[in-house]
Amino acid sequence: MPATDALQPPLTPAERAIVKSYGGWTHFMQCFGLKPWEDDDAREGKKILEAFVRDGDDSE
């Protein structure tokens, strides 16, 4: 587990499952070209994650 995974913000169970599928917070962020240690990037990553959860709720 990369040390930057410790920078993960509080997540809901649904968000946590998505992040886990990417291999952790650091890998999730890197997939979108974001740096987990930068606050603006972390906020953007959280917004992306929230959108994934919303999209998943709509399809069910």
C-alpha positions, -999 to +999 in steps of 0.1 A: +000+000+000+015+034-010+020+058+018-002+083+000-032+060+006-031+074+041-043+108+026-076+092+016-105+114+028-134+098+047-154+076+023-188+060+023-190+022+019-199+026-018-170+050-024-146+027-005-156-002-028-149+018-059-115+030-046-107-006-036-114-018-071-087+006-084-062-008-058-064+021-034-067+059-031-033+066-047-040+044-078-076+058-081-062+094-081-034+085-106-059+070-130-073+105-134-040+123-135-044+136-099-019+139-071-033+126-038-010+149-018-024+181-034-056+194-017-073+206-049-066+173-066-079+154-036-112+174-037-115+167-074-109+130-068-136+130-042-161+147-066-153+121-093-159+093-068-192+109-057-202+110-094-194+074-098-216+065-069-245+086-082-242+071-117-242+036-101-274+045-082-291+057-113-285+025-132-301+003-106 
